[in-house]
Amino acid sequence: MQRTTTGIRRNNRLGKATLCASVLTVAMFGLAGCKGGAAADNAEEKASGKGLVIGWSQRGISGSDWWKTLVEGGQAEAGKIGARLELLDANGDTVRQNADVQTLITKGVDVVVMNPNDPLGVGPSVQALKDAGIPVVTVNSSLDKSLVPDMFCYVAEDQEHTGSLAGETAAQKALEKFGVQGEIKLVGIGGFPGDVLSDLRFNGFMAGWNRVMDKHPGVTTVKLDTKYGEWKPDKALAPIRDVATANPDLKVIYSMSDVMHGGIVQGLQQAGLWGDGIIMASYDGGMGAIKEMVDDPKGPLQADASNQPWDQGAAAVRMALAAYNGDQAQCPDKTNYIETTVITPAEAPEYYVPTDTYVRAKN
C-alpha cells in the first residue's frame, strides 16, 4: 500500500490525468499484491533456511585451526539448509568487531552469529542488533551477564563436562596400569592462572577422576599445583620439565589443550619421564593427537576429550535459523551445549580423518 500511494503522488506531481492515475493505481495495487505474495513465499522459504542470510562476526581466524574449523562447520551447515553466510573477521580487535556488526546490519542480514572477542566490549553491537530487530547467537565465547537477556542462544561445549570425560578415562587407565593400591601423582597444565577455560577444564577433569577413584579407597591421589603454558607448546615445555624433574614419580599429566602437546612431550622427554610409566590425557580432540593414539595405542596419550569446533559451528547456524523463526524452545535456557566425547586409543581409528583438523561427532 505504501508503495502504491507513493506511486500515485509521483504521478500527480507529474501532472498525469486522473483517469491515468486511477488506471495506474489499479495496476500497482495488483503489483503490490504480487509482491506481497512473493514476500510471503520468501519468508516461508527463509523459515526453512532457504535464502536466509546469516551474518557471522568472527573474533579471529588467522593462525587458529580451531577457529577456522568452527567457521567451516557453520558454512557447511548453512549450505545444507540453503542459507548464505556473510563472514567478517575482526582479527582479535573488539573495535573492529563492533564495526563489522554495523556492516552486517547495513547489509540487511536476517540474523547474526557472533564469536565475541570481548564479552562486554561487544555491548554496542548487541544493542545495535536489538535496535535493528536482528537476533544474535553467540558461539564459542559468550556475552557478559548484563548482555545475555538480548541474546537468543549461546552455543559451546560444556567444558566441565567435557573435562570430566577425560578425567574418568584417565582414572580408569591409571587403575589398569598402576593398580588399586598406592599413590598416584597428578599434574594439570592450563593456559593462564585464573583464566576461566583452565579452571573449567581442570575442575571437570578432577570431578571425573574423583568419581572413579572414590570407589577405590586404596588409591591416594596427590594433586600437584597446576602449571600454565599460555596455550602454547614452547611455553608449556619448561613448566612440565621442571615439575617432572622435581617429581620423578609423577604418573598422570592432564593437558587442557592439544595445542601444548608438543611442548609437554619434549618437557617430559628432557626430564626422562616420557614413556611407559606415564599416562597423559588431553583436551580438544585435535587430529594430531588422535593420530598419535592410532600410531602408538600403548603410548602415554590415552584420552583426548573433544570439543568439536565443526559441530559448534553447525549448531550455531541451526540456532540462527531457530532465532529467525523465534523458536526459543530450541534453546530454552539460552545455552546449547553440543554433545562431546572422549577418544581413547581403542576409538582413535574410527575418529581419525586425515583431512580434518579436529574430531567431529559421528553421524
N, C-alpha and C positions, 0 to 999 in steps of 0.2 A: 504494500500500500504506500509506503513512504516513497519508494522509487517511482510509482505511478504519479503521485502528487507532484513530485519534483519534475517529472517529465512534462506535466500539464503547465506548470509555472513557466518552464523554459519556453514552451511553445507559445504561451500567451505573450511572454516578453518579446518573442519574435514576430508577434502580430498575426499568428495563424487565425484562420476563421474559426468561429465557434463550432461549426459542423465538423471541420477537420480535427479540431481539438477533441470533439466527442468521439469521433472515429478512432483517433489515436489513443484516447483513454481506454476505450473498449479493447483495443488491440493490446495495450500494455497491461490491462488487468489480466488478459489471457496469458501474456508472457510471464507476469508475476506469478500467476498460478502454476505455470510450468516450472518456474524457478523454485517455487515453494516445494513442489513435488520433488524436484531434483535435490533440494537441500535436505528434505526429509529422507530421501533414499541415501544420500551421502552420510547423514547422521546415523542411519541404521547400519550402514557398512562400517563406519568407524566404531560403532559399538561392538562389532565383532573383531575389530583390529584393522580391517582393510582401509587403507588410506589415512590411518591415524598418524599424526606427526608428533613424534616424541623428541623433545629437546633433551640432550644428555650433557650436563655440565660436569666434566671430569676434573678432579683436582690435579691430576698428573698422569702421564702415561710414559714419557721418555725415561728409560733406564729401569723400568719396572715390568718384568714379565707378568707379575701378578695383576697389575692394573690393566695391562694390555689384554690379558685373558678375560678379565672382568668385562671389558668393553666388547670384546669379540663374542662373549656369551650373550650380551644384550643385543648385539647386531644380528646374531643368528636367530634369536627368538623373535625379533622384530620382523625379519624376513619370513619367518614361519607363519606369522599371523597376518602378514600383508601390510605391516606398518613401516614407516620410514623414520630413521634415526638422524637427527641433526646433532652432530657431535662437536663440542667445543672443549678444548683442553686448556685449563688455567695454568698449567705448568708450575703448580705449587704457590701461586700468588692469589691471595684472597681478594685483593682489589680487582685483579683481572677476572676472577670468577664472578664477582658481582656484576662486572661489565658484561661478561659472557651471558649471564642470565637476562640482562636487559636486552641483549641482542636477540636471544631466543624469543623473548616476549614480542619484540618488534617483528620478528619473522612470523608470528602468529601460530606458534606451536600449540598443540592441544593439551599437552601435559609435559612436566619436566621431571627427569630423573637427575638427582644431584648427588655426587660424591663429594661432600663438603670438605674444603681444605681447612676450615676453622669452624667449629660447631656454633660459635657465637658470632664470628665475623661475617658470616653469610646472612645475618639478620636482615639487612636491606633487601637482599634477593627474595627472602621468604615473604617479606611484606609486599614487595612489588608483585610477586606472583599472586598473592592473596588479593591485592587490589585489581589485578587483571582477571581474576576468576580462573586462574590456571592451577590445577592441583600439583603438588610436589611429592615425589617419592625420593627418599634418601637410600643410598646403598653403601655398604662397607663402613662408612662413618656416619654417625647420627648427628642430630642437632642438639644444641643446648636445651635444657629442660624448658626454658622460657619460650622456645620456638616450636616445641613439639605439638602444641594444640593446632598449629597451622600446617601440619604435615599429615599427609594421608597415611604413609606407611614407611617404616624403616626395615630394610632387607639386609640381613647379615647372617653369619653363623653365630650360634650360641657358643662363645669362646670358652666359658667354664665347662659346659657340657662336652665340647669337643676335646678340651684338655683332659677331662676325666676319662675319655675313651683311651687316650694314650696312657694315663696313669693305671687304669685297670689292667691293660695289656702288659705294661712293663712289670707290674707286680706279679702277674701270673708267670711271666717269663723268668722273673727273679726267683720265684719259688721253685720252678723247674730246674734252674741252674744251680742255685745256692742252697736249696733245701728249706725245711720249715723250722729250723732252729738257727740261732745265731744273730749276728749283727749285719745290717746292710747299710752302708754309707751311700748317701744320695745327694746329688747337687743339681740345681737347675740353673740355666743361663738364659737371661732375657735381654731386652733392649736397653732400657734406662731405669735407674732407681725411681720408683714411684709412678712409672707410666702405667696407664690402665691396662693396656694389652698384656704386659708382663704379669701384672697382678692377676688378671682374669685367667690367663692360661696356666699359671703356676698353681693358683688356688684350685682350679679344676683338676689339674694333674694330681695334686695331693689328695683331693676328695676321692678320686677314683682309686688311687693307690691305697688309701686307708680303708676303703670299702672291702678291698680284698684282704689286706693284712690284718684287719680287725678279727678275721676268722682264724688267724694263725698267731696266737699269743706268744709262741716260741720265737718269733722274729722281732727283733728290735730295730726300728728304723732310726738312723742317725741322719738328720737333715742338716746339711751344711748351709752356710749363708749363701743366698742366691748371688750369682755372678752376673755381670752385664757386659754385652758385647756390641751394643749400639746397633744391633740388627745387621752387622757386617762381619764377614769372615775374618778379615785381618784384625778387627778389634776384639774378636772372640778368642783368638789364639792364646794370647798371654794370660788372660784370667783362668782359662781352663788348664793351661800348662802349669800355672802356679798352684792351683788347688789340687791338681793331680800329683804334683811333686810333693806337696805338703801332706797328702793323704794317699799313700801308695796302696791302701786297702779300699780305695774308692771303687764302688761296684756299679752304680747306676747314674747315668747322666741324662738329663732331660733338656733338650734344646727347644726353645719356644719359637724358633723359626728355622726352616730348612736353609735359609739364606746363609746362616752362620756355620753350616755343616762342615765345609772345607777347613775353616779355621779351627774348629773343635777337634776334628780328626788330627790335624797337624799338631795341635797342642798336646793331645793325648799321646801321639807318637813320640814327641820330644820328651815327654815325661816317662816313656816306656810302658804305658798302660793300654795302648790300643791293641786289642786282641781278644782272646777267648775269655778273659776274666772280666770283661765289661759288657753291660747291657746299656744300649742307648735307645731312647725314644725321642721323637721329634714332632714338630707341628708344622703343617702347611700342605702336605701331600704333593710336594714338588716331584716332577717326573725323574729328576736325577736321583733322588733318594729312593724312589720306587725301583729304579734300575739297579741300584746298589743291592737292594734286597733280592732282586731276581738273580743277580750275578753271584751273590755271596749270602745265601739264605741262612747260614750258620754264623754270619759275622755279627759284630756288635749291634748294628742297627736292627732292631726287632719290632719297632712300631712307629708308624707315622700317621698322626691324626690329620685328616684332610679338611681344609676349609673351603675348597672348591669355588674359586672365583668365577669360573664359567657359569656354574649353576646360580651363583648370586646375581650375575648379570642377567641371566634368563629370567629369574624370579622377579627382578626389578621391572622388567618390561611387562611381565604378567600383572604386576601390581599397578603399573602405569595404566594399563587397559582397565583394570578394576576402578582406578581413581577416576578415569574419564567417565566411566559408567556410574560413578557414585556408589559403588558396591562395597561399602565398608565391611560387610560380612566377610570379605576375602582377607581382611586384615583387621580383625575386631579390636585388638589391643594396640594397634598402630605399630606392631612389630611382627615381622615374618621371618622366623629363623628357618633357614634351609636345613634339610636333613644331611648330617655329616657322617663320616665313617672313619674307622682306623684301619690302616692296611698293615698286615704282617707279612713276613716272607711267604707264607702259605697262599695269601691272596694276591701278592705282588704281580705274578704273571698275568692274572686276569685284568688288573688295572693298568698295566704298563702299555702305553700308547706312545711310540717314539716321536710322533709328530705333535703331541701335546706338551705343554709345559707343566700343567697341574692336573691332578686327578679330577675326573668328572663322576657324577653319580651314574651308576649302572642303570640302563633302561630296562 
